[in-house]
Amino acid sequence: MNLRIIVCDDSDAIREVIKLSLRKRGFEVVEARNGAEAVELCRKNTFACVIMDIDMPVMNGIDATIQILKEKPGKVIIGVTAFTDQARDMLSAGAKEVIGKPFSMEELIKIVEKYTKWER
C-alpha cells in the first residue's frame, strides 16, 4: 500500500507539481485547497504527512496545523511558504520543518522521505 500524503495549497499549479512529483515516488496524494479542507481530511482518513502552505484563504496553515495536532498529536506536518517570516510561527504551531518557496522538488521529497521512511 502506498503512503498517503495531503498536499494543502491554495495554488492549483503548486498542488499539481507536488502531487505529480510525489506520485512518481510511490506516494498516494490527496489535495486540499485550504487549511479547513486539510483538517477535515485528517479527521476522516489516515495520512503519513501533510504538506501545508501557510498563507491560504478560509483557514491558514498555522491554524490548520494547530487544529490537526490537537486532534492527532504527532502527525507530521511540513510547512511551505513564500513568506519565510512566518516560518517561526509555523514551527511553533508544531510543523516538523518549514521550507521557503520557491523550493526544489528534490528538497521537498528528501524532507518527506525523512519523516515517512519508517512507514515504508
Order of alpha helices (4+ residues) and beta strands (2+ residues): beta-alpha-beta-alpha-beta-alpha-beta-alpha-beta-alpha
